[in-house]
Amino acid sequence: RGSVPSIILGEMPYTMISFGLNGILKPLLVDKFVPPLGVGVCAFLAAFVGEIAADLWVVPSELIKQRRQSGKASTIADVLQQIRKEEGSLRGLYKGYAANVCRDATFRGLHLSFYEVFRSGYVRSRKRFRRTKEEEGGETEDLLASSQHLSPLESFSIGLAAGALAAALTTPLDVVKTRLMCNIKVPISAQKCTNGVMKVGTTLASMLKNEGLGAALRGVSARVGFIGPASAILFFVYEPVFYSFDPLMHQLQKRIMRESHALNAFIHHHTGRAQAFIHQQTSRRAEDAGLLQGGAPIDEEREHSVSGSS
């Protein structure tokens, strides 16, 4: 029930927003901040911001899907009416948004960052292997050594490693999100928090203090076992599709960077003109008030000119 609409109206726009913003922001951050920041850090920041924006869409859609699947409402209009009655406004659609962002944005940032780091490291090692083979007079496969592109098996393997590691590291945040959504073992101090991020942090700290690391890692094997293969399939499909549009994406990224540089130059130019105009107006007012440093006040100058003429 509601699975097809949730995929079309929920998951598809969510993925488009998340990966679309990541694809736009990552080259801009790399162009601007590498060095001193590494490519992995820029990939993390781009994915993190993209996921924050995507959660603005997916959190309400998930809530609507859950209510329809549970039989509490039959239509989207019924869900909206129930939330308005229960919460007093449609802000209830974003209940649990902070917990979702803490888990999902952190996971997506680590996920794509690990993939970028693993991928670039593998490509560099492949180039070194090619140079070594050429120096030894051996032959190398063009498919493996002639480009930056990965084979389907390579992208599958790197995607599996990146997804599994990111899933394992974000398991404590997933446990916290589940406890907050189901109101299970939530400490009183966390229940009193009005800030969602503080509520997540307080719940996590209480769980680690009272129950230990084992509680925070509960379900880690199931999470890694599900997300790891899903990530592998994702990049198995994503890598060849993305690089099939590589010339178009390269032109688009160059245009975005060019427009960004032009906008920065425009802002810098007009900021300088505005500062010069403000300085000119300030100096003129100071002169009119007789307060310009190094000169006599206007009234005294007029008195000297009158006494000199007499």
N, C-alpha and C positions, 0 to 999 in steps of 0.2 A: 504493500500500500504506500503510495507516494514516492516510490523509489525512482521511477522514470522522471517525474517533475523535479525531484531533488537533484538528480544528476544534471538535467538540462538547466535548471534555474539556480542550482546551488554550486555543485562541484565545477562545472565548466567555467562560469564567470570567475569563481574563486581562483582556479588555476591560471586563467588568463591574466587576472590582476596581479597575482603573485609573481609568476614567471615573466610577465610583460614588464612590470616595473623593475624587476631584477635585471632583465636584459637591457633596459634603458640606463639604469643607474650605475651598473657595474663598470662599463667603459668610461663613463664620466668620472667616477671616483678613481679608477686606475690612472686615467690621464691627468687628474689633478693631484693625487696624493701618493703616487708610486714613483720614486721613493718620496718620503720616508716610510710610509706604510707599505706592507706587503700586499700581494695580490689576494692572499687568503683573507686578510682583514677587510679589504674592500669588498670582496665577495660576500663576507658575513654581513657587513653593513647594508649592502644593497638588498640581500635576501631578507634581512630583518625588517627593513622599511617596507619592502613589498608585502611581507606577511602581515604586518600591522594593518596596511590598507586592505588586504584581502579579507582579513578577519572582520572588517566592518561589514562585509557582505555575507560571509559564511556563517557567522554566529546567529543572526536572525533566521537565516534559511534552515540551519540545523534545528533551532527551536521549533520552527513551524513544522519541519519534517517529523520530529519526535512526537509532537502533539497529535499530528494526523495519524501516525503509525500506531500510537497508543489508543486511538479511538476517542480521545477527548474532544476532537473537533473533526469535521468532515471537509471543511473548506478553509482557505487562507483567511477569508473574511471572518469566519468563526474564531480562528486563532487570534486574530487581531482584536476582536471584541472581547475575548476572554482575558487577554493580557491587559487591555485597557481597564477592565473591571477589577482585576487582581492587583495591578501595580499602580493604577491611577493615571497612567499615561503609557504611550508606546515605548518609553525608555526601557520598559521591562524586556523588550526584544534583545537588549544588550546585557542582560543579566549573565554574569560569568564571563564577560568580555575580557576583563583583566587577566583572569586565570587562563583563558584561551591564548591570549597574546604571550603571556609568560612562557607557556609551553610551546605553542606553535611557532612563534617568531624565533625563539631560541633554537628550536629544532631545525627550522628551515635555514637559519643562518649557519649553524654548524654543518648541516647536511650539504649545502651548496659550497660552503667554504672547504670542507674536507674533500669534496669531489674536485674542486678547482686545484687544491694543493696536490692531491694524489695524481691527478691528471697531468699537471705541469711537471711534476717530478718524474712520472713515467715517460713523458715525451722527451725530457732532458736525458734520461738514462738511455732511451732508445737512440737518440742522436749520438751519444758517446759510444754506444755499441757499434753504430754504423761507422763512425770515424776509425774505431779500433780495427774493424774488419777491413776497411779500405787500406789502412796502413799496413795490415798484414797481407794484403793482396787477395783477400777473400771476396766473395760475392754476398750482397745483401738483398733482401726482398724489397722491391720498391714500395709495395703496399705498407710495409712496416716502417720504413725509414724516410720516405720522400716527402712526407707532409705532416702537418699538425693533427690530422684527423685520426680518429681511433676506429679500429674495426669493431663490429658488433660485439664480439666476445670480450674485447678489451673494455669497452664502455660498460658492458654488463658486469664484469668483475670489479671495476673501480666503483661503479654505482652501488654494488652489493656491499663493499667495504665501507663506503662513505655513509650509506643509510644505516647499516648495522651499528657503527660507532656512534653516530648522532642519536640513534634511538636509545642506546644503552646510557649515554650521558644525560639524556633528558627524561629518563624514567622517573626520578624523584618528582619532577614537575608534573608528570602525568598522574602520579599517585595523589599529589596534592589537589590537582584539578578534579579528580574523581571524588575525593573526600568533600571538597567544597560543594560540588554539584549535588551529591547525595546526602550532604550534611552528616557525614560519618566522622567521628572522632575529631571534630573541629574544636580547638580550644576556645575557652570563653574570651580570651584576649583577642583572638582572631575574629570572633563573632562581633566584637565591639568595633572593629576597624571599619571605617567608612571608605577608605582607600583600598581598591582591589589589589594593587601590587603589595601593599603592606599586609593585607590579609593572607596573600600567598606566602610571603616571607615569614610571617608569624607562624603559620601552620607548618611550614617546612622546618623551621627551627624547633618548634615544639615536638614534632615527630622524631627528628634526629636526637633530641635530648632525651626523650622519654622511652622511645622504642628502638633507637639505634639505626644503623645504616641498612640493616636487613629489611626493615619496614619500608624504607625509601626505595629500595630496589626490588620490591615485591612485583612479580610479573615481568621482570626484565627479559627473561628468556622468551616468553610469548611475544613481547613487544618487538624484540630483535628478530625473532623468527618470522614475524609478519612484515615489518617495515623493511628489513634487509632485502628480501626478494622483490618487494614492491618497488624499492628504489632501483634495483638492478633492471627490472623491466622498464621502468620510467626512462632511464638513460639509454637503454638498449634501443628504444624508439626515438628518444629526444635527440641524441647525438647525430644520427644521419639526417633526420628531418631538419634540425637546426642548421647544419652545415650545407644542406642542399640550398638553403636560402642565404648562404654566407655572403655572396656578392651583394645582394640586396641589403642585408643587415649591415654590412660594412659601409655601404653608401649612406644608409640611414644614420649610423653612428657618427660618421664623419660630418654629416649635415647637422646633427644635434650638437656636436662639439663646436662646429663653426658658428652656429647660431648662439651657443653659450658664450664663446669668446667675443662675438660681436655685441652681445648684450652687456657683458662685463665692460667692454670698451666704451659703450654708450653711457652706462651708468657712471663710469669713472670720469668721462669727459664732462657730463652735465653736472656731476657732483662738484668738480673743480670750478665750473662756471658759477654754480650757485654759491660756493664758498667765496669766490672773488666778488660776486655781487653783494653778499652780506657784509664782507669786509669794507667794500666801498661805501655802502649805506651807513655802516657804523662809523666810519671815519668822517663822513659828511655830517652826521648828527653831532659827533664830538666837536667838529669845527664850529658848527652853528651854536653849540652850547658853550663855546670858549674853553673846552676841556682838552683840546688836542695837545699832546705832550710836545714841549719845545717851542711853543708859540704863546703869545699873550692872549688873554681873553678878548673877545670881540669888543666889549664895552670899553676896556682900557685902551684898545687901539683907536676907537672912535674919540676918546678924550684926548689922546696924544695928537691926533690929527686936528682937532678943534683948537687946542692950545698952540700948536705950531702955526696955524693959519692966523691966529690973533697976534 
